Amino acid sequence: MKTVILCGGRGTRAYPYTEHFPKPMMPINGTPIIVHLMKVFAAQGFTEFVLAAGHKQELLIDYFDGRFPDWDIRIVDTGDDADTGQRIARCGSFVGDKFFATYGDGLGNVDLHKLLENHNKSERLATLTTVPLRAQYGLVVYDEDCKVQRFEEKPLVDNYWINAGFMVFEHKALFDWQGKNLEQEVLPYFAEKEQLYVSKHRGFWKSMDTSKDQSELEDLLIDGRAPWQIPQQNESND
């Protein structure tokens, strides 16, 4: 199976860094986040990648030229101003009957074989990985007398789940692909058609939207084995 990675957007929330390179090329301890992401897939036997490029794609081409000879990497020009859904659709000629797709700026220790198993059981056109929403701020917990009991640093919010990427699509979904934006049009359309399934992930996941996120991910890596890293598996997949 091939993996389409969205890495062509302008990444305005990470400005000014993205003025000079695509957001997936932002480093975590010297290595682009997209490489950390690709290693999550490669460690589980999925080493064929289609990079849906656009903004500053020449930097992707230069970086991956001759690197990672054990991986099959194709960089596809999906347009500087294409939206997320358009980028995936424009990679349709380079994927098989079933393919992974994910964002180039999110990391997680997702069990891809379990994700694929859940997708196949669902018999739907698409499956996305969902994770519990984590609060942006720390919470103050107090009793009925307003006496502070404890602080909770960015806790998970019960019963609220968000799209974490790490998706699986049937190739035939591309023939009924409605809209330009993946999150606002394409996925809601498949949901309306009852063709979208979710695979829950309760492990580590974090996106890198800002320089603060970058610093937090670097801290996790420097302090020891990064929580998104997955032990290398010998199993391979077609």
DRENVO-515598 format. One record per residue (C-alpha): chain; x, y, z. Coordinates in steps of 0.1 Angstrom, whole numbers, plus 5000, padded with zeros to 4 digits. Each point is the difference from the previous one (the first is absolute). Layout:
BEGIN
site kette: A, x: X, y: Y, z: Z
...
This chain:
BEGIN
site kette: A, x: 5000, y: 5000, z: 5000
site kette: A, x: 5011, y: 5035, z: 4992
site kette: A, x: 4997, y: 5030, z: 5024
site kette: A, x: 4990, y: 5034, z: 4987
site kette: A, x: 5014, y: 5028, z: 5022
site kette: A, x: 4986, y: 5035, z: 4998
site kette: A, x: 5030, y: 5023, z: 4999
site kette: A, x: 4991, y: 5027, z: 4975
site kette: A, x: 4982, y: 5026, z: 5021
site kette: A, x: 5014, y: 5034, z: 5010
site kette: A, x: 4998, y: 4994, z: 5037
site kette: A, x: 4989, y: 5035, z: 5009
site kette: A, x: 4998, y: 4992, z: 5038
site kette: A, x: 5037, y: 4992, z: 5000
site kette: A, x: 5010, y: 5032, z: 4983
site kette: A, x: 5028, y: 5013, z: 4997
site kette: A, x: 5016, y: 4965, z: 4998
site kette: A, x: 4978, y: 4990, z: 4971
site kette: A, x: 5011, y: 5030, z: 4980
site kette: A, x: 5032, y: 4981, z: 4994
site kette: A, x: 4990, y: 4963, z: 4999
site kette: A, x: 4968, y: 4978, z: 5001
site kette: A, x: 4987, y: 4994, z: 5035
site kette: A, x: 5007, y: 4962, z: 4998
site kette: A, x: 5037, y: 5010, z: 4996
site kette: A, x: 5000, y: 5017, z: 5034
site kette: A, x: 5026, y: 4982, z: 5021
site kette: A, x: 4997, y: 4980, z: 5032
site kette: A, x: 5034, y: 4999, z: 5014
site kette: A, x: 5015, y: 5005, z: 4966
site kette: A, x: 4979, y: 4975, z: 4981
site kette: A, x: 4969, y: 5012, z: 4980
site kette: A, x: 4967, y: 4989, z: 5016
site kette: A, x: 4990, y: 4983, z: 4967
site kette: A, x: 5029, y: 4976, z: 5004
site kette: A, x: 4990, y: 4992, z: 5036
site kette: A, x: 4965, y: 4993, z: 4986
site kette: A, x: 5013, y: 4978, z: 4971
site kette: A, x: 5019, y: 4980, z: 5025
site kette: A, x: 4968, y: 4992, z: 5019
site kette: A, x: 4987, y: 4984, z: 4968
site kette: A, x: 5033, y: 4984, z: 4990
site kette: A, x: 5004, y: 4984, z: 5034
site kette: A, x: 4967, y: 4981, z: 4994
site kette: A, x: 5010, y: 4989, z: 4965
site kette: A, x: 4985, y: 5028, z: 4979
site kette: A, x: 5028, y: 5016, z: 4980
site kette: A, x: 4983, y: 5013, z: 4969
site kette: A, x: 4993, y: 5037, z: 5002
site kette: A, x: 4983, y: 5026, z: 4977
site kette: A, x: 5007, y: 5035, z: 5012
site kette: A, x: 4972, y: 5023, z: 4989
site kette: A, x: 5022, y: 5031, z: 4995
site kette: A, x: 4994, y: 5036, z: 4991
site kette: A, x: 5014, y: 5030, z: 5019
site kette: A, x: 5038, y: 4999, z: 5000
site kette: A, x: 4999, y: 4965, z: 4985
site kette: A, x: 5036, y: 5005, z: 4987
site kette: A, x: 5012, y: 4996, z: 5035
site kette: A, x: 4983, y: 4966, z: 5003
site kette: A, x: 5015, y: 4989, z: 4967
site kette: A, x: 5035, y: 5011, z: 5011
site kette: A, x: 4998, y: 4985, z: 5034
site kette: A, x: 4987, y: 4965, z: 4990
site kette: A, x: 5023, y: 4997, z: 4969
site kette: A, x: 5021, y: 4970, z: 5007
site kette: A, x: 4989, y: 4996, z: 5037
site kette: A, x: 4983, y: 4970, z: 5015
site kette: A, x: 5008, y: 4975, z: 4972
site kette: A, x: 4979, y: 4973, z: 5017
site kette: A, x: 4969, y: 5022, z: 4996
site kette: A, x: 4980, y: 5006, z: 4968
site kette: A, x: 4993, y: 5038, z: 4999
site kette: A, x: 4981, y: 5018, z: 4973
site kette: A, x: 4996, y: 5038, z: 5002
site kette: A, x: 4969, y: 5012, z: 4981
site kette: A, x: 4994, y: 5036, z: 4991
site kette: A, x: 4964, y: 5005, z: 5011
site kette: A, x: 5001, y: 5038, z: 4996
site kette: A, x: 5010, y: 5029, z: 5022
site kette: A, x: 4965, y: 5011, z: 5009
site kette: A, x: 4981, y: 4966, z: 5000
site kette: A, x: 4979, y: 4991, z: 5030
site kette: A, x: 5005, y: 4969, z: 5021
site kette: A, x: 4973, y: 4979, z: 4982
site kette: A, x: 5013, y: 5011, z: 4966
site kette: A, x: 5035, y: 4989, z: 5009
site kette: A, x: 4990, y: 4965, z: 5009
site kette: A, x: 4978, y: 4997, z: 4969
site kette: A, x: 5029, y: 5011, z: 4978
site kette: A, x: 5021, y: 4971, z: 5013
site kette: A, x: 4974, y: 4975, z: 4989
site kette: A, x: 5021, y: 4988, z: 4971
site kette: A, x: 5028, y: 4989, z: 5023
site kette: A, x: 4982, y: 4979, z: 5025
site kette: A, x: 4985, y: 4965, z: 5000
site kette: A, x: 4965, y: 4986, z: 5008
site kette: A, x: 5004, y: 5012, z: 5036
site kette: A, x: 5023, y: 5026, z: 5015
site kette: A, x: 5010, y: 5019, z: 5031
site kette: A, x: 4998, y: 5037, z: 5002
site kette: A, x: 5011, y: 5024, z: 5027
site kette: A, x: 5011, y: 5035, z: 5009
site kette: A, x: 5037, y: 5008, z: 4998
site kette: A, x: 5001, y: 5017, z: 5034
site kette: A, x: 4984, y: 4975, z: 5024
site kette: A, x: 5018, y: 4972, z: 5019
site kette: A, x: 4985, y: 4971, z: 5019
site kette: A, x: 5008, y: 4964, z: 5010
site kette: A, x: 4970, y: 4988, z: 4979
site kette: A, x: 4998, y: 4962, z: 4994
site kette: A, x: 4996, y: 5001, z: 4963
site kette: A, x: 4992, y: 4963, z: 4997
site kette: A, x: 4971, y: 5005, z: 5024
site kette: A, x: 4989, y: 5030, z: 4982
site kette: A, x: 5000, y: 4981, z: 4967
site kette: A, x: 4982, y: 4971, z: 5017
site kette: A, x: 4973, y: 5023, z: 5013
site kette: A, x: 4996, y: 5016, z: 4966
site kette: A, x: 4996, y: 4966, z: 4983
site kette: A, x: 4974, y: 4989, z: 5025
site kette: A, x: 4980, y: 5032, z: 4995
site kette: A, x: 4996, y: 4994, z: 4963
site kette: A, x: 4999, y: 5037, z: 4995
site kette: A, x: 5018, y: 5022, z: 4975
site kette: A, x: 5020, y: 5019, z: 5026
site kette: A, x: 5012, y: 4997, z: 5036
site kette: A, x: 5017, y: 5027, z: 5021
site kette: A, x: 5018, y: 4997, z: 5033
site kette: A, x: 4984, y: 5019, z: 5028
site kette: A, x: 5016, y: 5010, z: 5033
site kette: A, x: 4985, y: 5016, z: 5032
site kette: A, x: 5001, y: 5038, z: 5000
site kette: A, x: 5027, y: 5014, z: 5023
site kette: A, x: 4992, y: 5033, z: 5017
site kette: A, x: 5021, y: 5029, z: 4988
site kette: A, x: 5005, y: 5013, z: 5035
site kette: A, x: 5004, y: 4986, z: 5035
site kette: A, x: 4969, y: 4997, z: 5021
site kette: A, x: 4993, y: 5011, z: 5035
site kette: A, x: 4979, y: 4975, z: 5019
site kette: A, x: 4982, y: 5013, z: 5031
site kette: A, x: 4972, y: 4988, z: 5023
site kette: A, x: 4966, y: 5015, z: 5008
site kette: A, x: 5016, y: 5023, z: 5025
site kette: A, x: 5023, y: 5013, z: 4973
site kette: A, x: 5030, y: 4985, z: 5017
site kette: A, x: 5026, y: 4989, z: 4974
site kette: A, x: 5006, y: 4963, z: 5001
site kette: A, x: 5025, y: 4995, z: 4973
site kette: A, x: 5013, y: 5012, z: 4966
site kette: A, x: 4998, y: 4978, z: 4969
site kette: A, x: 5024, y: 5009, z: 4972
site kette: A, x: 4983, y: 4999, z: 4966
site kette: A, x: 4978, y: 4970, z: 5008
site kette: A, x: 4981, y: 4979, z: 4975
site kette: A, x: 4965, y: 5011, z: 4995
site kette: A, x: 4976, y: 4971, z: 5005
site kette: A, x: 4976, y: 4992, z: 4971
site kette: A, x: 5016, y: 5023, z: 4975
site kette: A, x: 5021, y: 4984, z: 4972
site kette: A, x: 5019, y: 5017, z: 4972
site kette: A, x: 5013, y: 4991, z: 4966
site kette: A, x: 5037, y: 4990, z: 5004
site kette: A, x: 5006, y: 4990, z: 4964
site kette: A, x: 5015, y: 4966, z: 4994
site kette: A, x: 4972, y: 4992, z: 4976
site kette: A, x: 4993, y: 4971, z: 4976
site kette: A, x: 4981, y: 5004, z: 4967
site kette: A, x: 4988, y: 4976, z: 4974
site kette: A, x: 5012, y: 5012, z: 4966
site kette: A, x: 4964, y: 4999, z: 4988
site kette: A, x: 4992, y: 5028, z: 5024
site kette: A, x: 5018, y: 5023, z: 4977
site kette: A, x: 4972, y: 4995, z: 4974
site kette: A, x: 4975, y: 5015, z: 5024
site kette: A, x: 5023, y: 5027, z: 5014
site kette: A, x: 4979, y: 5031, z: 5008
site kette: A, x: 5016, y: 5033, z: 5009
site kette: A, x: 5034, y: 5016, z: 5002
site kette: A, x: 5007, y: 5000, z: 5038
site kette: A, x: 5004, y: 4967, z: 5017
site kette: A, x: 4987, y: 5010, z: 5034
site kette: A, x: 4972, y: 5023, z: 4990
site kette: A, x: 4987, y: 4983, z: 4969
site kette: A, x: 5014, y: 4966, z: 4991
site kette: A, x: 4998, y: 4982, z: 5033
site kette: A, x: 4966, y: 5014, z: 5009
site kette: A, x: 4987, y: 4989, z: 4967
site kette: A, x: 5011, y: 4964, z: 5006
site kette: A, x: 4985, y: 5002, z: 5035
site kette: A, x: 4967, y: 5011, z: 4985
site kette: A, x: 5002, y: 4970, z: 4976
site kette: A, x: 5007, y: 4977, z: 5030
site kette: A, x: 5034, y: 4992, z: 4985
site kette: A, x: 5023, y: 5014, z: 5027
site kette: A, x: 5012, y: 4979, z: 5029
site kette: A, x: 5022, y: 5009, z: 5030
site kette: A, x: 5028, y: 4980, z: 5017
site kette: A, x: 5006, y: 5012, z: 5035
site kette: A, x: 5035, y: 5006, z: 5012
site kette: A, x: 5007, y: 5006, z: 5037
site kette: A, x: 5038, y: 5001, z: 4998
site kette: A, x: 5023, y: 5029, z: 4992
site kette: A, x: 4990, y: 5026, z: 4974
site kette: A, x: 5010, y: 5036, z: 4994
site kette: A, x: 5000, y: 5024, z: 4971
site kette: A, x: 5026, y: 5027, z: 4994
site kette: A, x: 4980, y: 5031, z: 4992
site kette: A, x: 5022, y: 5026, z: 5016
site kette: A, x: 5036, y: 5006, z: 5012
site kette: A, x: 4988, y: 4992, z: 5035
site kette: A, x: 4989, y: 4966, z: 4988
site kette: A, x: 5034, y: 4995, z: 4984
site kette: A, x: 5017, y: 5008, z: 5033
site kette: A, x: 4978, y: 4975, z: 5019
site kette: A, x: 5007, y: 4973, z: 4975
site kette: A, x: 5037, y: 5006, z: 5002
site kette: A, x: 4998, y: 4998, z: 5038
site kette: A, x: 4984, y: 4966, z: 4997
site kette: A, x: 5027, y: 4988, z: 4977
site kette: A, x: 5029, y: 5014, z: 5019
site kette: A, x: 4988, y: 4985, z: 5033
site kette: A, x: 5001, y: 4965, z: 4987
site kette: A, x: 4983, y: 4977, z: 4975
site kette: A, x: 4973, y: 5021, z: 4983
site kette: A, x: 4965, y: 4988, z: 5008
site kette: A, x: 4991, y: 4998, z: 4963
site kette: A, x: 5028, y: 4976, z: 4992
site kette: A, x: 4990, y: 4964, z: 4992
site kette: A, x: 5024, y: 4970, z: 5002
site kette: A, x: 5010, y: 4987, z: 4966
site kette: A, x: 4979, y: 4972, z: 4988
site kette: A, x: 5011, y: 4972, z: 4976
site kette: A, x: 4966, y: 4997, z: 4985
site kette: A, x: 4995, y: 5015, z: 4965
site kette: A, x: 4969, y: 5008, z: 4980
site kette: A, x: 4992, y: 5002, z: 4963
